[in-house]
Amino acid sequence: MTRIVVLTGGIGSGKSTVGRMFEKLGARLIDADAVVHELQAPGSPVLDEIRAAFGDSVLDAEGALDRAALADRVFRDPEARQQLNAIVHPKVGVEIARRLQAARADGAPLVVLEIQLLFEVTPEGQSARDRYGAEAVVVAYAPRPVQLARAVARDGGDRADVERRLEAQLDIEEKRARADFVIDNSGSETETWKQVCSLYAEFSDSGEPSA
């Protein structure tokens, strides 16, 4: 039986780091952000829809999506963000469902489905269990000041821009409150690793992780 866990978090909370740790331990990782990037590749129908909606200003000189330009547009304009979500999210949902089906067919024992905007995009009244057949939601957590500092350092962006992006997401404390399990990623990588190993063992039918 394939067990499914949804991993979420926020900007700068270390969600991707936690996802890679689960993958290193043997979980099948499905990264929704990676799916989005694949669906928005040059020549794709999704990119054509984005171009039709937002114009050539969101493309670079080679005709690929200029993610920074698009992000600047949608994080300043809630209506533009809703328009982008309406284009992208349904198609991402279809692809995630296909990959989950493939994982079950392969007999993968544990799938970690990494979705940053889990709570933001899940319809009201529907849970991750309903939508993805997941048995638990794991939140990669770091306090907002840590999120902000990490995101500014990582992206080299403007602090005000990062704050706008954080405001566009559900507050990390609310995400923490909604979680079934929390990985506190505000400390060292070693501390995070220990937490991930413990949780992997809990979800793994084989008991203690092999790594």
Order of alpha helices (4+ residues) and beta strands (2+ residues): beta-alpha-beta-alpha-alpha-alpha-alpha-beta-alpha-alpha-beta-alpha-alpha-alpha-beta-alpha
